[in-house]
Amino acid sequence: MTTRRHTPWRLRYWASSLLAALSASLPAWPLAEEMAVPEQQIKAAYILNFTRYASWPGPALADPRAPLVICLMGQGAADIARQLQNRAAGGRPLELRTPARIEDTGECHAIYLGQGERQRQSALLARLRDQAVLTIGDSSSFLADGGIINMMLVEGSIRFEVNLAAAKRSGMSLNPRVLALADRVLGGASK
């Protein structure tokens, strides 16, 4: 069996393509001399693009006109919801929800579990273990608890890592472009 290695130009091409997509999905903000992009705005762009580069198994999104339901929980959920309003992923409008209880996440196609949700994180991820839900979080134990994508702050920038085994178990698949840009991929081929 031959192993196909990504050439540096190919990785740079895909990295710049994803960066351009992320940049295009960020809403415009007023110009200022030293204005930093708020962390929640960057996370919203990542969440949007993760949903654009994810595939759900057949029955999960069978109706092509059905909205993609993204549930947002934890600190920053309201800010992220504002950033994602009136957006679409894969031609589907986004329906944003901020459920207060784990029991209210049954219709979610993607879930972002933000800071402040560590106590409920294990229970939620156990409940979703074999369901076709793209789970996205930002805690150091998120992947170990069975989450699919974990965002983290590294030297002032948002990075991410992927648990490919958790994605496969839930029937989800992620575009290889996403995997190539991840800092770490668990349960799959290493970079």
Secondary structure, DSSP 8 states (H G I E B T S, - for coil): -------HHHHHHHHHHHHHHHHHHS------TT----HHHHHHHHHHHHHHTEE--GGGG-STTS-EEEEEESTTHHHHHHHHTT-EETTEEEEEE--SSGGGGTT-SEEEE-TT-HHHHHHHHHHHTTSS-EEEE-STTTTTTT-SEEEEEETTEEEEEEEHHHHHHTT-EE-HHHHHH-SEEETS---
